[in-house]
Amino acid sequence: MTSNYKKIYTGESLVAQQIVTQLRGMGIEAIIKDEAESARLAGFASSMLGQVDLFVNKDEVEKATTVVEAVLKES
């Protein structure tokens, strides 16, 4: 199965939220995949608390990557 999305960030949830906010300001929609939250909602435990993956459409990876780099420099 092929996906139109590419992972641009893996790390802390708070940083991912900052990235998402800036991406939305540019008109780029991002998807946050939070395995720990999914596990919690299903009644399981997870050792990856606070770690998320951030995905954007493949066509927007270049612009999104510059935002990720800028946010990481600020942090």
C-alpha positions as CSV (number, residue, x, y, z in Angstrom):
1,M,0.0,0.0,0.0
2,T,1.4,3.4,-1.0
3,S,1.0,6.5,1.0
4,N,0.9,10.1,-0.1
5,Y,2.4,11.1,3.3
6,K,5.9,11.3,4.5
7,K,7.3,11.5,8.0
8,I,9.0,14.8,8.7
9,Y,9.5,14.7,12.5
10,T,9.7,12.2,15.3
11,G,10.1,13.6,18.8
12,E,8.4,15.5,21.6
13,S,4.7,16.2,21.4
14,L,5.1,19.9,22.4
15,V,7.6,20.5,19.6
16,A,5.3,18.7,17.1
17,Q,2.4,21.0,18.1
18,Q,4.6,24.1,17.5
19,I,5.5,22.7,14.1
20,V,1.9,22.0,13.3
21,T,0.8,25.5,14.2
22,Q,3.4,27.0,11.9
23,L,2.5,24.6,9.1
24,R,-1.2,25.5,9.3
25,G,-0.2,29.1,9.1
26,M,1.3,28.3,5.7
27,G,-1.7,26.3,4.6
28,I,0.0,22.9,5.1
29,E,-2.1,20.2,6.9
30,A,-0.1,17.8,9.1
31,I,-1.0,14.5,10.7
32,I,0.2,13.6,14.2
33,K,0.6,10.0,15.0
34,D,0.7,9.4,18.7
35,E,1.2,5.7,19.4
36,A,1.1,6.2,23.2
37,E,-2.2,8.0,23.1
38,S,-3.6,5.3,20.8
39,A,-2.5,2.6,23.1
40,R,-3.9,4.4,26.1
41,L,-7.3,4.8,24.5
42,A,-7.3,1.1,23.6
43,G,-6.4,0.2,27.3
44,F,-2.8,-0.6,26.8
45,A,0.4,0.9,28.2
46,S,3.2,2.4,26.1
47,S,6.8,3.2,26.8
48,M,6.9,6.0,24.2
49,L,5.1,8.7,26.2
50,G,5.4,12.1,24.7
51,Q,6.9,10.8,21.4
52,V,5.0,11.4,18.2
53,D,5.5,11.2,14.5
54,L,4.5,14.1,12.2
55,F,3.5,13.5,8.6
56,V,2.7,15.8,5.7
57,N,1.7,15.3,2.1
58,K,4.7,14.3,-0.1
59,D,4.1,17.4,-2.3
60,E,4.7,19.7,0.8
61,V,7.8,18.0,2.3
62,E,10.3,20.5,1.2
63,K,8.4,23.5,2.7
64,A,7.5,21.6,5.8
65,T,11.1,20.5,6.4
66,T,12.3,24.1,6.5
67,V,9.6,24.8,9.2
68,V,10.8,21.8,11.2
69,E,14.4,23.0,11.1
70,A,13.4,26.5,12.2
71,V,11.4,25.3,15.1
72,L,14.2,22.9,16.2
73,K,16.7,25.8,16.1
74,E,14.4,27.9,18.3
75,S,14.0,25.1,20.9
